[in-house]
Amino acid sequence: MIACRNLTVRFGGHVALEGVDASFSSGCLSAVVGPNGGGKTSLLRALAGLQRASGQIVTDGAVAYLSQRPETDHRFPMSVEEYVLTGAWRRTGDVRALEDNEFQRAQDALGRVGLAAQRRHALDALSGGQWQRARFARLIVEDTPNVLLDEPLTGIDAPSAELLLSLLDQWRNEGRTVVAVLHDLPLVLERFAHVVVLAGRLTASGRPQDCLAHAALPGFTYFPPEADHVA
């Protein structure tokens, strides 16, 4: 579970988010949608503890965050398995302290995302869809009760997108809190039980079937994900 009360994010004199009250339940797939510049990324970064904000944030455990831009350059000289193992650092604090069970976790995670055969490959040998699968494998190894995903399906092939959506379903069934920033409103209607609509503030929260009618309101303009420039 993750919740915020009166959450406000400022960048200098610019207010990216103002007075947001929102709650994301365990065992539920939640989406965050809204116009470009509406503060979607700012919300996730604040909930993950990566962005300074005022107000109150409450969680029931550790939070993992998948950013729009990879946290590691795929040209970095490491194997796919080594990259996925960095998800264990929250538990171990030191790559030299990794035990056999962590290597097994990584291998199992790579199997779940269809990359078992690529585990010894260099990161730069992966395609875009495979790279995103590896990032999800790292999240599996990180193993937190709360998972925040910023545009996790953007720019990847359809089979990879469907596989990653199935992982979200598995995390939901395991009782985790899963929150994803998305631009694909039909997907939100089809696969997500809860949605938060942002436009610099909270404009709607609840069932997608109810809230996405607000997409027709002034100030909510749909843009493709590649145009998103939220800080």
N, C-alpha and C positions, 0 to 999 in steps of 0.2 A: 504494500500500500504506500502511496505517495500522495501527500496533500500540501497545498499552499494556501495561505491566507494573506490577503492584501499584498500580494507580491508585486513589487515595482522594480523595474530594471532601467537604469539611466546610463547613457554614454555621454559624459559631459553634460551639456544642456539639453540633449535629446532624450526624451522618454520613450523607450522601446516598448515597455509594458507598464501598465498602470493599474494597481489595485485588483489584481487577479485572484479570485478565489476558485480553486479547482481541486478535485479529488479523483484519484485513479485507484480503482479497487484491485485487489489480488484476484487471480483467476479470471481476468477479463482482458480482452484486447481493446485498447483505447487508441483513438486517432486524434491528432491535433491538425486542424486545417485552418486556412485563412488566406487573405491576400498576401502578396509579396510585401515584405516590410512590416508584416503584422505582428512580429515578435515570436514566431514559433520556435526558432532556434534558440532565441534568448530564454524562453521558458524552459526548454530542455536543459540548457547549460546551467541555468540557475538551480533547477531541481537536482542536477548532478553535482552541485557544489563547485562548478567551474566558472561561474559568473557571479560577480558581486551583485547582491540584490537586497532590498529591504523587505520587511514582512516576515512571515513565519513559514518554514518548510518542515514537514514531519514525514519521516519514513519509518518502515518497520525493519529495515536492514540495509545492507550495502546496495549501492546503485552502480550499474554498469552503463556506459554511454558509448554509443556508436555514432561518431560524427559524420557529417557529409563528406568531409575530406579525410582520407586515411591518416591515422596517427603515425604511421611508419611509411617512409618512401619505399615503394615496391622495388626500387633499384638497390636498396640496402643489401649488402652481401650476407644474406642469411637464408636458410632453407625454410620451406613452408612450415615444417614441424617446429623449427626453432621459433618462428614468429608466433605460432599458435601457443607455444609454451609460455610466452610472455604474459598470457592471461593468468598464469599461476602466481605471478609476482605478488598479488595482493595477499596471498596466503604465506608465501615463502620469504618474500622480501629480498631474495638473492637467487639468481639463476644457478649459482653453485650449490644451493641447498636443495635442488630438486631431487625428489625421491622417485623410485620406480613407478609408483602409482600415478605420479604426475605425467610421466611419459605415456602411461596407459590411457590416462584421461585424454591426452592430446591425440593419440591414435584413434580412440573411440570417436572423438569429436570430428576428426577428419573423415572417418567413415560415415558419420551421419550427414555430412555435407557433400559426400561423393568425391572426396579428394584423397582417399587412402593411397591411391597409386602415385600421387604427386607429393607425398610427404617429404621426400628428400630433394625435390626439385627446388631450384632457386626461385625466390619470389618473382623476379622479373620474367620468369617463364610462364606465368599465369596470365590467362585472358582476363578481361574485365569482370566477367561473371564469376570466374574461378577466384579472383582476388576478393570479391565480396563474400564468397563462400568461406574463404579462409578467415576473413574478419568475423564471420558468424561462428566459426569453429573456435576462435579465440574467446568469444563471449561464452560459449559452452564451457570451456575450461575455466573461465572466470567464475561462473556458477553463482550468480547473485540472485536474490529474490526479486529484484527490481531491474528492469531492462528498458533503457531509453534509446530510441532509434531515430536518427535524423535522416529522412529521405533514404531508407535502406534499399529501395528497389529501383532507384533512378539509374538509368544507363546500363542495365544488365539484360541478358537474354531471357526470354520467357521461361525456359526450363529452370534456370537458376532462380528466377523470381518465384515460381511455384514451389520450388524446394524450400526456399527461405520462408515463404508464407506457411508452409507445413510445420516448420520449426516454431514459428510464432504460435501456431495452434497447440503444439506440444508443450511449450512453456506455459500457455494459458491453462492447459489441462493439469500441469504440475502445480498450479496455484501461484504462479509468478505474476507480478504486475508488469505488463508490457504496454509501452506507450510509443507510438510511432508518428512522426510528422509525415504527412502524405499530401500529394496533390491529386491523386486519382480518386475522385469522389465516388464513382461507381464501385470501386474496390472497397471503399469505406462502407458503403451501404451494404455490400454483399458479405463482407468478412468481419466487420468490427461491430462490437456491441455498444460502444460508448464513443462519443466524439466531443471534443472541445473546439469551439470556433473562436479564433482570435482575430482582432483587427486593432492591435495596440492596447486592447482591453478584452475582457471576456464578453462575447456577444451571445453565446449560446453554449449549453452543455446538457448532454443527455443522449437519448437514442438518436442514431443518425437519421432514421426515418422522420423524426420530428425536427431535428436541428438543421438539417441541410436545406430545408425550405428557406432558411435565412440567407442561403447563397444568392437569392434573387434580390436581397435588400441592397440599397445604395451603400457603397463602400466595400462590398465584397465582390471583387472581380477576380475571376480565375485566370491564372497565368501558368504556362508550362513550367516544370521544375527547373529547367536550365536557366530561367530568368530570375530565379530566387537569389536575392542578395542580402538576406537578413544577417545581421551580425551574430 
